[in-house]
C-alpha cells in the first residue's frame, strides 16, 4: 500500500534568485517565480508506476491505526495559521495568497504516488470554456456575460483510483432468434372487405449458458465528492500513459484534494463499470438476434490499484439561487458542466416555430398544396 514518503509539513518553494515563491507552470516541467521569472526544473520521476494488491491493502487498512489529524496550517510567509480543509492538501494562504502544499493527505493512509501535471494554463482553459458556452442552446444571457467578464477558473488536482482486475463470469440466459410467419387479415379497400396476407415477426427463445473472461486495465474512478461524477466522468479520456511520479512542486500554485471516496467504495463503483462491459461480452457470447441474461456470477482475481491526481480547471456559476459547476480537462481542454436553460428563449423559440407552421399552412392553403 502506498506509504507516506516524508514527515507531514508545509512545502513552499522559494526562488533561488529573489526569494519569492515559485509556482508550477502548466505545459512545462518547471516551477517559476512570478516576479523575476527565474525557473527551476522539476524532476518528473517518470518510469514504472507501481500497482498495489487490493486485498492486501484492505487488510492493512482494517488493522491500521487512525490516520494523523491535521489541526491547522501555518503559512511560512506571513506566519498566519488557518484551516486548509480536511480534504485539501494544497492551496493558498487566505491572508497573503501564498501557495502552500501540505503533506499529501495527512488524514489519509493511502498517498498519491503519481499524477498528470497541468498541460494547459488558465488562459487556454478559459478559451475552451468560453467556446463551450458559446455552443450552448437556450443558455441565459447572464451565463455568457459571466464568461465574458472577470470569471476565474480554479486549478485543482482531483484524486482518482484506478483498478486492474482479472475477471471470469459464468452466466445463464436465453438466445432469441427472430423469424417471420404469414398472417391472414381482413381489411376494407374501396368499400369492399378483402383478405390480405402479411409477415409477422416472432421470437424463438432457447436456453444459453457459458463463461466469459476479460482482464480490465486502469478502470478509472473519481475519489472526490467536491465535483459531481456525472460531469467529471465525461472528461475522459486521460493520457494515463504519461503519468509521472508524485512531486509537491507540480502542486505549487494549485489546489489539491485528498480522497473522499475510500479504496473499497471506489472498487464497488469500478465493479459497476466492469459489469456493463461484461454484460456486453455475455450478450455476444450468447449470440442470436436477441439476448436475455438471467444469471451472472463474476469472480475478480489479481485485483490491483493505484492512487493518482488528475488536473482539472473548475468554475461555478450561480443562476436563480442555484449553483452550476463546470470543469475543464487540464490536459486536453475538454469541457463538461451543468447548465441552466432560459425559459424565455425556449418560449420564444416555440413561438417562432408555431409562427413558421402557421405561415406554411396559410401559404399552402392559398396555393392549394399543403405538405408536411
Residue pairs with C-beta under 8 A, 6 or more apart in sequence:
1 52
1 56
1 57
1 60
1 61
1 109
1 110
2 52
2 110
2 111
2 112
2 113
2 306
2 307
3 111
4 103
4 104
4 106
4 111
5 111
6 103
7 103
8 68
8 70
8 102
8 103
8 106
9 102
9 103
10 73
10 74
10 75
10 76
10 100
10 101
10 102
11 100
11 101
11 102
11 248
11 252
12 21
12 76
12 77
12 98
12 99
12 100
12 101
12 252
13 21
13 22
13 23
13 31
13 40
13 249
13 252
14 20
14 21
14 22
15 21
15 22
15 33
15 35
15 36
15 38
15 40
16 38
16 40
17 33
17 36
17 38
18 33
18 35
18 36
18 38
20 33
20 34
20 35
20 36
21 33
21 77
21 98
21 99
21 252
22 31
22 32
22 33
22 38
22 39
22 40
22 252
23 31
23 32
23 34
23 99
23 252
23 253
23 254
24 30
24 31
24 42
24 117
24 118
24 249
24 250
24 251
24 252
24 253
24 254
25 31
25 32
25 39
25 121
26 117
26 118
26 119
26 120
26 121
26 155
26 311
26 330
27 118
27 119
27 120
27 121
28 39
29 41
29 42
29 44
29 117
30 39
30 40
30 41
30 42
31 39
31 40
31 42
31 249
31 252
32 38
32 39
32 40
33 39
40 249
42 247
42 249
42 250
43 247
44 117
44 244
44 245
44 247
45 244
45 245
45 246
45 247
46 244
46 245
47 245
49 113
49 114
49 243
49 245
49 306
49 308
50 113
50 306
51 164
51 304
51 305
51 306
52 304
52 305
52 306
53 303
53 304
54 163
54 165
54 263
54 267
54 303
54 304
54 305
55 303
57 110
57 263
57 305
58 263
58 264
60 109
61 109
61 110
61 263
64 109
67 106
67 107
67 108
67 109
68 106
68 107
69 106
69 107
70 84
70 86
70 102
70 106
70 107
72 81
72 82
72 83
73 81
73 82
73 83
73 84
73 100
73 102
74 80
74 81
75 81
75 82
75 93
75 95
75 96
75 98
75 100
76 98
76 100
77 93
77 96
77 98
78 93
78 95
78 96
78 98
80 93
80 94
80 95
80 96
82 93
82 94
82 95
84 91
84 100
84 102
85 91
86 107
86 258
87 107
87 224
87 226
87 257
87 258
87 259
87 260
88 102
88 255
88 256
88 257
88 258
89 101
89 102
89 103
89 104
89 105
89 106
89 256
89 257
89 258
90 99
90 100
90 101
90 102
90 157
90 248
90 251
90 252
90 254
90 255
90 256
91 99
91 100
91 255
91 256
92 98
92 99
92 100
92 255
93 99
93 100
99 252
99 253
99 254
101 248
101 251
101 252
101 256
104 111
104 112
104 246
104 248
104 256
104 258
105 111
105 112
105 258
105 259
107 258
108 258
108 259
110 259
110 263
110 307
111 246
111 307
112 159
112 246
112 307
112 308
112 309
113 245
113 246
113 306
113 307
113 308
114 243
114 244
114 245
114 246
114 306
114 307
114 308
114 309
115 157
115 243
115 244
115 246
115 250
115 308
115 309
115 310
115 311
116 238
116 239
116 240
116 242
116 243
116 244
116 308
116 309
116 310
116 311
116 330
116 331
117 244
117 250
117 311
118 155
118 250
118 254
118 311
118 330
118 331
119 311
119 330
119 331
119 332
120 128
120 313
120 328
120 330
120 331
120 332
120 333
122 152
122 153
122 155
122 313
124 333
125 153
125 313
125 328
125 330
125 333
126 147
126 151
126 153
126 313
127 333
128 328
128 333
128 334
128 335
129 147
129 151
129 153
129 313
129 315
129 326
129 328
129 335
130 147
130 148
131 335
132 326
132 335
132 337
133 139
133 143
133 144
133 147
134 144
136 143
136 339
138 341
138 342
138 345
138 346
138 349
139 339
139 340
139 341
139 342
139 345
140 319
140 340
140 341
140 342
140 345
141 342
142 319
143 317
143 319
143 339
143 340
146 317
151 315
152 315
153 313
153 314
153 315
153 328
154 255
154 313
154 314
154 315
155 253
155 254
155 255
155 311
155 312
155 313
155 330
156 226
156 254
156 255
156 256
156 257
156 311
156 312
156 313
156 314
157 250
157 251
157 254
157 255
157 256
157 257
157 309
157 310
157 311
157 312
158 222
158 223
158 224
158 226
158 227
158 232
158 257
158 309
158 310
158 311
158 312
159 222
159 223
159 224
159 257
159 258
159 259
159 260
159 307
159 308
159 309
160 220
160 221
160 222
160 223
160 307
160 308
160 309
160 310
161 220
161 221
161 223
161 259
161 261
161 263
161 266
161 267
161 270
161 305
161 306
161 307
161 308
162 218
162 219
162 220
162 221
162 240
162 305
162 306
162 308
163 216
163 218
163 219
163 221
163 266
163 267
163 270
163 303
163 304
163 305
164 215
164 216
164 217
164 218
164 219
164 302
164 303
164 304
164 305
165 215
165 216
165 219
165 270
165 274
165 300
165 301
165 302
165 303
165 304
166 213
166 215
166 216
166 300
166 301
166 302
166 303
167 213
167 214
167 215
167 216
167 274
167 278
167 298
167 299
167 300
167 301
168 211
168 212
168 213
168 298
168 299
168 301
169 211
169 212
169 213
169 214
169 278
169 281
169 282
169 296
169 297
169 298
169 299
170 209
170 210
170 211
170 295
170 296
170 297
171 209
171 210
171 211
171 212
171 282
171 285
171 286
171 293
171 295
171 296
171 297
172 207
172 208
172 209
172 293
172 294
172 295
173 207
173 208
173 209
173 282
173 286
173 291
173 292
173 293
173 294
173 295
174 205
174 206
174 207
174 208
174 286
174 291
174 292
174 294
175 205
175 206
175 207
175 208
175 286
175 287
175 288
175 290
175 291
176 203
176 204
176 205
176 288
176 289
176 290
176 291
176 292
177 203
177 204
177 206
177 288
177 289
178 201
178 202
178 203
178 289
178 290
179 201
179 202
179 203
179 204
180 199
180 200
180 201
180 202
181 199
181 200
181 202
182 197
182 198
182 199
182 200
183 197
183 198
183 199
183 200
184 195
184 196
184 197
185 195
185 196
185 197
185 198
186 193
186 194
186 195
186 196
187 193
187 194
187 196
188 194
203 289
203 290
205 292
206 288
208 286
208 287
208 288
208 291
210 282
210 285
210 286
212 278
212 281
212 282
212 285
214 274
214 277
214 278
214 281
216 270
216 274
216 277
218 240
219 270
219 273
219 274
220 236
220 238
220 240
221 261
221 266
221 267
221 269
221 270
221 273
222 229
222 232
222 233
222 261
223 259
223 260
223 261
223 266
223 307
224 232
224 257
224 259
224 260
224 261
225 260
225 261
226 257
226 260
227 312
227 314
227 325
227 327
228 325
228 338
231 325
231 326
231 327
231 336
231 337
231 338
232 312
232 327
232 336
234 336
235 312
235 327
235 329
235 334
235 336
238 310
238 329
238 331
239 331
240 308
243 308
244 250
246 309
251 309
254 311
256 309
259 307
261 269
263 305
266 305
267 303
267 305
271 298
271 300
274 298
275 296
275 298
278 296
278 298
279 293
279 296
282 291
282 293
282 296
283 291
283 293
286 293
310 330
310 331
311 329
311 330
311 331
312 327
312 328
312 329
312 330
313 327
313 328
313 330
314 325
314 326
314 327
314 328
315 325
315 326
315 327
316 323
316 324
316 325
316 326
317 323
317 324
317 325
317 326
318 324
319 340
320 340
322 340
324 337
324 338
324 339
324 340
325 337
325 338
326 335
326 336
326 337
326 338
327 335
327 336
327 337
328 334
328 335
329 335
361 370
364 370
364 371
